[in-house]
Amino acid sequence: MKFAAVISPFDWAWFFGAWGKPAASIVLDRLHWAGVRKIYLRVRQCQCYYPSKADMPGIHFWTPQNCVAEGSWGTKGHEWQWWPQAYDFNTYDAPRLFIDRAHELGMEAYAWLEQAEAHGHGWESRFSREHPELLTRNRDRQVVNGNLSFAYPEAIEFRLAILREMLEYRFDGIAIDFQKGGDHRNPRVDADGTYYAHYDPPVIEAFQRQTGRDPFTIPNSDPDWLRFRANYVTEFLRQARALQKWLQPQQDFGVMGIPKGKPMPAKVVRSSTDHSSASAATAPAAGPLEGNLEDHDTWTAEGLIDFLVTTPLAQQTTPYDPEVYRSIIRGARSHLQGPCRLRLWQLAWGASSERVQEMVHAAATIAEDEGVEEVVFFQAISFEDARWSKSEVTWNALRNAIADVSGRPQDKVAPPEPWRLR
């Protein structure tokens, strides 16, 4: 069993002031010491964690200019002190620094490439602000902020431009994430867990021409209408795969996708500018295709992905249930119609030392029994004394558990030097 962790370099800067080249060493040296041998680096979070030419490099994140929505995260007063102007990704090339340090340590470095153009309410990409006409609409004809439609060529070209920048970094692999992030005030999922958006003029007109049916007069869950919308996402993935094969044919290429039952911000949510109110209510996704237009069957039948990281249910943060693991894994595997390696995304936020040990041992038994090759912890900062989760420091628990399940003797190498911003 292999263990990996996702890393958001901006979170480490936010919580602990870990910035620039020292940040890469601080984070990766600690993960390597604990026994983690692969990272998935968040390369953008609606703004880029590198000096991008395709979109805005992250800078001055939560300022009045960036937080345009009343009551959004950065307008509550106490956060202002956390964002010095030095946090500027025009000069901090996180992918380059993390790739280089990971390779020095013998670790693999993957790009974690989100497709959402928002992270919170009012914190959006420059491209989506400049091109609101390219944002998707839901069945209520509401604009779903931060979610570009897959029906517009300009939006596809933008996504491919970001992907091209990632390919030029020569990561060991790239994971395209279709479900993380977004502005949840206007829902993407209805109360039954079925995808509620992509009611965009080009999609509606094409469907009417082909079928003679009006999407607004048939159920949101109509199988033909669902698959018609999903075809736009699949066509983007075809183009992404072709670009990867052309520029980096040896690179590992896959997706972070949802399983059936994944809690998603739902139609039962009322519009709100308050983050906690806007995203508090969810509905279990009806399935990858039904819940998020992810056609895993077609993707794997056509060889569009080499691997799938399936995300967990909320119950996995509560005391461990073997059947939860098995149901997620088997459900995800049922949609693999061609060669595709399966990986499991494991929530680690707020986990105690005991819970960390439990998660690692579960992965080494059930996940391995079910043919999962890797467990991906979300995320690396969760093992630190994070202000966000108020968790205990659990690096030792992670290291001990990985050594235990790997069957290797525990050495006495000291952990990396402790550090703190304050």
C-alpha positions as CSV (number, residue, x, y, z in Angstrom):
1,M,0.0,0.0,0.0
2,K,1.3,3.4,-1.0
3,F,0.5,6.6,0.9
4,A,0.3,10.1,-0.6
5,A,-0.9,13.5,0.6
6,V,-2.3,16.6,-1.0
7,I,-0.6,19.9,-0.3
8,S,-2.0,23.4,-0.6
9,P,1.0,25.7,-0.4
10,F,-1.2,28.7,0.4
11,D,-2.7,27.0,3.4
12,W,0.7,26.4,4.9
13,A,1.5,30.1,4.3
14,W,-1.8,31.1,5.9
15,F,-1.4,28.9,9.0
16,F,2.3,29.0,9.6
17,G,4.0,31.5,7.3
18,A,5.7,28.7,5.4
19,W,6.7,30.5,2.2
20,G,9.0,30.1,-0.8
21,K,11.8,27.5,-0.9
22,P,11.8,26.9,2.9
23,A,8.2,25.9,2.7
24,A,8.9,23.1,0.2
25,S,11.5,21.7,2.6
26,I,9.4,22.2,5.7
27,V,6.4,20.4,4.2
28,L,8.0,17.7,2.2
29,D,10.8,16.8,4.7
30,R,8.1,16.2,7.3
31,L,6.0,14.0,5.0
32,H,9.0,12.0,3.9
33,W,10.0,11.5,7.5
34,A,6.5,10.2,8.2
35,G,6.7,7.7,5.3
36,V,4.6,9.4,2.6
37,R,6.2,9.0,-0.8
38,K,4.0,11.0,-3.1
39,I,2.4,14.4,-3.1
40,Y,-0.5,16.0,-5.1
41,L,0.3,19.7,-5.2
42,R,-2.6,22.1,-5.5
43,V,-1.5,24.3,-8.3
44,R,-4.4,26.7,-8.3
45,Q,-7.3,27.6,-6.2
46,C,-9.2,29.9,-8.6
47,Q,-5.9,31.9,-8.6
48,C,-2.6,30.3,-9.5
49,Y,0.1,29.2,-7.2
50,Y,2.8,30.1,-9.7
51,P,3.5,32.9,-12.2
52,S,0.9,31.9,-14.6
53,K,0.4,33.6,-18.0
54,A,-3.0,32.0,-18.6
55,D,-4.6,33.5,-15.5
56,M,-3.9,35.6,-12.4
57,P,-1.1,34.5,-10.1
58,G,-2.4,34.6,-6.5
59,I,-1.7,37.9,-4.8
60,H,-3.3,39.9,-2.0
61,F,-5.9,37.1,-1.7
62,W,-8.6,38.4,0.6
63,T,-8.8,42.1,0.0
64,P,-11.8,44.3,-0.7
65,Q,-11.1,43.9,-4.4
66,N,-11.1,40.1,-4.2
67,C,-14.0,39.6,-1.8
68,V,-16.7,41.3,-3.8
69,A,-19.5,39.4,-2.0
70,E,-20.9,41.0,1.1
71,G,-20.1,38.8,4.1
72,S,-17.6,36.7,2.3
73,W,-14.7,35.1,4.1
74,G,-12.2,38.0,3.9
75,T,-14.6,40.7,5.1
76,K,-15.1,39.6,8.7
77,G,-12.4,41.7,10.3
78,H,-9.8,39.5,12.0
79,E,-8.5,37.9,8.8
80,W,-6.9,41.0,7.5
81,Q,-3.8,40.5,9.6
82,W,-3.1,37.2,7.9
83,W,-2.5,38.5,4.4
84,P,0.7,40.5,4.1
85,Q,1.4,41.8,0.6
86,A,4.5,39.5,0.5
87,Y,2.2,36.6,-0.3
88,D,2.6,37.0,-4.1
89,F,2.7,34.0,-6.5
90,N,4.2,36.2,-9.2
91,T,7.5,35.6,-7.4
92,Y,6.7,32.2,-5.6
93,D,6.8,29.4,-8.1
94,A,5.4,26.7,-5.9
95,P,5.3,23.9,-8.6
96,R,9.0,24.3,-9.4
97,L,10.1,24.4,-5.8
98,F,8.0,21.5,-4.7
99,I,8.8,19.3,-7.7
100,D,12.5,19.8,-7.2
101,R,12.5,19.1,-3.4
102,A,10.2,16.1,-3.8
103,H,12.6,14.6,-6.4
104,E,15.6,15.3,-4.1
105,L,13.9,13.2,-1.5
106,G,12.9,10.4,-3.9
107,M,9.2,11.4,-3.8
108,E,6.8,11.6,-6.7
109,A,5.1,15.0,-7.4
110,Y,1.7,15.2,-9.0
111,A,-0.3,18.3,-9.9
112,W,-3.7,18.6,-8.3
113,L,-5.6,20.7,-10.9
114,E,-9.1,21.8,-9.8
115,Q,-11.6,22.8,-12.5
116,A,-13.7,25.1,-10.3
117,E,-13.0,28.9,-10.7
118,A,-14.0,29.8,-7.1
119,H,-13.1,28.9,-3.6
120,G,-15.5,30.6,-1.3
121,H,-17.9,33.4,-2.2
122,G,-16.3,36.3,-3.9
123,W,-12.9,34.7,-4.3
124,E,-12.9,33.8,-7.9
125,S,-10.5,33.6,-10.8
126,R,-9.8,36.6,-13.0
127,F,-10.9,34.8,-16.1
128,S,-14.4,33.9,-14.7
129,R,-14.9,37.5,-13.6
130,E,-13.9,38.9,-16.9
131,H,-16.1,36.3,-18.7
132,P,-19.3,35.9,-16.7
133,E,-21.1,34.9,-19.9
134,L,-19.1,31.6,-19.9
135,L,-20.3,30.6,-16.4
136,T,-22.8,27.7,-16.2
137,R,-26.5,28.2,-15.3
138,N,-28.6,25.8,-13.2
139,R,-32.2,24.7,-13.8
140,D,-33.5,27.8,-12.0
141,R,-31.6,29.9,-14.5
142,Q,-29.2,31.1,-11.8
143,V,-25.5,31.7,-12.6
144,V,-23.4,29.2,-10.8
145,N,-20.4,31.5,-9.9
146,G,-17.0,30.0,-10.3
147,N,-18.1,27.1,-12.5
148,L,-17.3,27.6,-16.2
149,S,-19.6,25.8,-18.6
150,F,-18.0,23.0,-20.7
151,A,-20.2,24.1,-23.7
152,Y,-18.2,27.2,-24.7
153,P,-15.0,26.8,-26.7
154,E,-13.4,29.8,-25.0
155,A,-13.8,28.1,-21.6
156,I,-12.3,24.9,-22.9
157,E,-9.4,26.8,-24.4
158,F,-8.8,28.5,-21.0
159,R,-8.8,25.2,-19.2
160,L,-6.4,23.7,-21.7
161,A,-4.1,26.7,-21.4
162,I,-3.8,26.0,-17.6
163,L,-3.2,22.3,-18.3
164,R,-0.5,23.2,-20.8
165,E,1.3,25.2,-18.2
166,M,1.2,22.2,-15.8
167,L,2.5,19.9,-18.5
168,E,5.4,22.2,-19.1
169,Y,6.5,21.7,-15.4
170,R,7.0,18.0,-16.1
171,F,5.2,16.7,-13.0
172,D,5.2,12.9,-12.5
173,G,1.5,13.0,-13.0
174,I,-1.6,15.2,-13.1
175,A,-4.9,14.7,-11.4
176,I,-7.8,16.8,-12.8
177,D,-10.3,17.5,-10.0
178,F,-13.9,18.1,-11.2
179,Q,-15.6,18.4,-7.8
180,K,-13.5,20.3,-5.3
181,G,-14.0,24.0,-4.8
182,G,-16.7,26.3,-6.1
183,D,-19.2,28.9,-4.9
184,H,-22.1,27.0,-3.5
185,R,-24.7,29.7,-3.0
186,N,-26.4,28.7,-6.2
187,P,-26.6,24.9,-6.2
188,R,-25.2,22.4,-8.7
189,V,-27.1,19.4,-7.3
190,D,-30.8,19.0,-6.7
191,A,-32.4,17.5,-3.5
192,D,-32.1,14.0,-5.1
193,G,-28.3,14.3,-5.7
194,T,-28.6,14.8,-9.4
195,Y,-26.6,17.4,-11.2
196,Y,-28.6,20.6,-11.5
197,A,-26.5,22.8,-13.8
198,H,-25.3,23.0,-17.4
199,Y,-28.6,24.5,-18.5
200,D,-26.6,26.7,-20.8
201,P,-28.0,28.1,-24.1
202,P,-25.7,26.1,-26.4
203,V,-26.5,22.8,-24.5
204,I,-30.2,23.4,-24.5
205,E,-30.3,24.4,-28.2
206,A,-28.3,21.4,-29.2
207,F,-30.4,19.0,-27.2
208,Q,-33.6,20.4,-28.6
209,R,-32.3,20.1,-32.2
210,Q,-31.3,16.5,-31.6
211,T,-34.3,15.2,-29.6
212,G,-37.1,17.8,-30.1
213,R,-37.4,17.9,-26.3
214,D,-37.2,20.9,-23.9
215,P,-34.9,20.3,-21.0
216,F,-37.0,22.5,-18.8
217,T,-40.1,20.3,-19.3
218,I,-38.5,16.9,-18.6
219,P,-37.0,15.7,-15.2
220,N,-33.6,17.0,-14.3
221,S,-32.7,13.3,-13.9
222,D,-33.8,12.3,-17.4
223,P,-31.1,9.8,-18.5
224,D,-30.8,11.2,-22.1
225,W,-30.5,14.8,-20.8
226,L,-27.9,13.7,-18.1
227,R,-25.7,11.9,-20.6
228,F,-26.1,14.7,-23.1
229,R,-24.7,17.2,-20.6
230,A,-22.0,14.8,-19.5
231,N,-20.8,14.5,-23.1
232,Y,-19.5,18.0,-22.9
233,V,-17.3,17.2,-19.9
234,T,-16.1,14.0,-21.6
235,E,-15.1,16.0,-24.7
236,F,-13.0,18.3,-22.6
237,L,-11.3,15.3,-21.1
238,R,-10.6,13.9,-24.6
239,Q,-8.9,17.1,-25.5
240,A,-7.0,17.2,-22.2
241,R,-5.8,13.7,-22.7
242,A,-4.7,14.4,-26.3
243,L,-2.7,17.4,-25.1
244,Q,-1.0,15.3,-22.4
245,K,-0.2,12.6,-24.9
246,W,1.3,15.1,-27.2
247,L,3.4,17.0,-24.7
248,Q,4.1,14.5,-22.0
249,P,3.2,11.0,-23.3
250,Q,4.9,9.2,-20.4
251,Q,3.1,11.2,-17.7
252,D,0.5,9.5,-15.4
253,F,-2.8,11.2,-16.1
254,G,-6.0,10.8,-14.1
255,V,-8.9,12.4,-12.2
256,M,-10.1,13.0,-8.7
257,G,-13.8,12.0,-9.0
258,I,-16.8,11.4,-6.9
259,P,-18.4,8.1,-5.9
260,K,-22.1,7.5,-5.4
261,G,-23.2,9.1,-2.1
262,K,-20.6,11.8,-2.0
263,P,-22.2,14.8,-0.2
264,M,-22.6,17.7,-2.6
265,P,-24.0,21.2,-2.1
266,A,-27.6,20.8,-3.0
267,K,-30.8,22.4,-4.1
268,V,-32.0,22.5,-0.5
269,V,-29.4,25.3,0.1
270,R,-30.8,28.8,0.1
271,S,-28.8,31.6,-1.5
272,S,-26.6,33.2,1.0
273,T,-23.4,35.3,1.1
274,D,-22.4,33.6,4.3
275,H,-20.1,30.6,3.7
276,S,-21.3,28.4,6.5
277,S,-25.0,28.9,5.6
278,A,-24.5,28.5,1.9
279,S,-22.8,25.2,2.0
280,A,-24.2,23.6,5.2
281,A,-26.9,21.5,3.5
282,T,-26.0,18.7,1.1
283,A,-27.5,15.8,-0.8
284,P,-25.7,12.5,-1.6
285,A,-24.7,12.5,-5.2
286,A,-26.7,9.9,-7.1
287,G,-23.5,8.6,-8.8
288,P,-20.5,10.0,-10.7
289,L,-22.5,10.5,-13.9
290,E,-25.7,11.6,-12.3
291,G,-24.2,13.7,-9.5
292,N,-21.4,15.5,-11.3
293,L,-21.5,14.6,-15.0
294,E,-18.4,12.3,-14.5
295,D,-18.8,9.5,-17.0
296,H,-16.2,7.1,-15.5
297,D,-17.5,4.3,-17.7
298,T,-16.7,6.1,-20.9
299,W,-13.5,7.7,-19.6
300,T,-12.0,4.3,-18.8
301,A,-13.4,2.5,-21.8
302,E,-11.7,5.1,-24.1
303,G,-8.5,5.1,-22.1
304,L,-8.8,8.8,-21.2
305,I,-7.4,8.3,-17.7
306,D,-4.7,6.1,-16.1
307,F,-6.0,6.4,-12.6
308,L,-9.0,7.4,-10.5
309,V,-8.8,8.9,-7.0
310,T,-12.3,8.4,-5.6
311,T,-13.3,10.7,-2.8
312,P,-14.8,9.5,0.5
313,L,-18.1,9.9,2.2
314,A,-18.4,12.2,5.2
315,Q,-18.8,9.2,7.4
316,Q,-15.2,8.4,7.0
317,T,-14.3,11.1,9.4
318,T,-16.2,9.3,12.1
319,P,-15.2,6.0,13.7
320,Y,-14.1,3.7,11.0
321,D,-16.7,1.4,9.4
322,P,-15.3,-1.4,7.1
323,E,-18.4,-1.5,5.0
324,V,-18.1,2.2,4.2
325,Y,-14.7,1.6,2.7
326,R,-15.8,-1.4,0.8
327,S,-18.9,0.2,-0.6
328,I,-17.0,3.3,-1.9
329,I,-14.3,1.1,-3.5
330,R,-16.6,-1.4,-5.1
331,G,-18.9,1.3,-6.3
332,A,-16.0,3.2,-8.0
333,R,-14.6,0.0,-9.5
334,S,-18.0,-0.9,-11.0
335,H,-17.6,2.1,-13.4
336,L,-14.1,1.1,-14.6
337,Q,-14.5,-0.3,-18.1
338,G,-10.9,-0.4,-19.1
339,P,-7.4,-0.4,-17.5
340,C,-7.5,2.2,-14.7
341,R,-5.7,2.1,-11.3
342,L,-7.9,3.0,-8.3
343,R,-6.8,5.3,-5.5
344,L,-8.7,6.3,-2.4
345,W,-9.0,9.9,-1.0
346,Q,-9.0,9.8,2.8
347,L,-10.2,12.8,4.9
348,A,-7.8,13.5,7.8
349,W,-9.0,16.8,9.1
350,G,-9.4,16.9,12.8
351,A,-8.2,13.3,13.3
352,S,-6.8,12.3,16.6
353,S,-3.6,10.2,16.9
354,E,-5.8,7.1,17.5
355,R,-7.9,8.0,14.4
356,V,-4.8,8.4,12.2
357,Q,-3.6,5.0,13.2
358,E,-7.0,3.5,12.5
359,M,-7.2,5.1,9.0
360,V,-3.7,3.8,8.0
361,H,-4.4,0.3,9.2
362,A,-7.8,0.3,7.4
363,A,-6.1,1.3,4.2
364,A,-3.5,-1.5,4.6
365,T,-6.2,-4.1,5.0
366,I,-9.5,-3.3,3.4
367,A,-8.3,-1.0,0.6
368,E,-5.5,-3.4,-0.3
369,D,-7.9,-6.3,-0.3
370,E,-10.1,-4.4,-2.7
371,G,-7.3,-3.6,-5.1
372,V,-6.6,0.0,-4.2
373,E,-3.0,0.9,-4.9
374,E,-2.8,4.1,-2.9
375,V,-4.4,6.2,-0.1
376,V,-4.3,9.9,-0.6
377,F,-4.6,11.9,2.6
378,F,-6.5,15.2,2.5
379,Q,-4.5,17.0,3.4
380,A,-0.9,17.3,4.6
381,I,-1.6,20.3,6.9
382,S,-4.1,18.2,8.8
383,F,-1.3,16.3,10.6
384,E,0.0,19.6,11.9
385,D,-1.3,21.6,14.8
386,A,-3.6,23.5,12.4
387,R,-5.6,26.5,13.7
388,W,-8.3,25.5,11.2
389,S,-9.1,22.0,12.6
390,K,-7.8,22.5,16.1
391,S,-6.3,19.1,15.8
392,E,-3.4,17.7,17.8
393,V,0.0,17.1,16.2
394,T,-0.3,13.7,14.6
395,W,3.0,13.3,12.6
396,N,4.3,10.7,15.0
397,A,1.1,8.7,14.8
398,L,1.2,8.8,11.0
399,R,4.9,7.7,10.9
400,N,4.4,4.9,13.4
401,A,1.3,3.5,11.6
402,I,2.9,3.6,8.1
403,A,6.0,1.8,9.5
404,D,3.8,-0.7,11.2
405,V,1.7,-1.6,8.2
406,S,4.7,-1.6,5.9
407,G,6.5,-4.1,8.1
408,R,9.7,-2.2,8.3
409,P,11.5,-1.6,11.6
410,Q,11.0,1.8,13.1
411,D,14.3,3.7,13.0
412,K,15.3,6.4,15.4
413,V,15.7,9.2,13.0
414,A,14.6,12.5,14.6
415,P,11.8,14.5,12.9
416,P,12.7,17.7,11.1
417,E,13.3,20.6,13.3
418,P,10.2,22.1,14.8
419,W,9.1,25.5,13.4
420,R,6.4,28.0,13.9
421,L,5.5,31.4,12.5
422,R,5.0,32.7,16.0
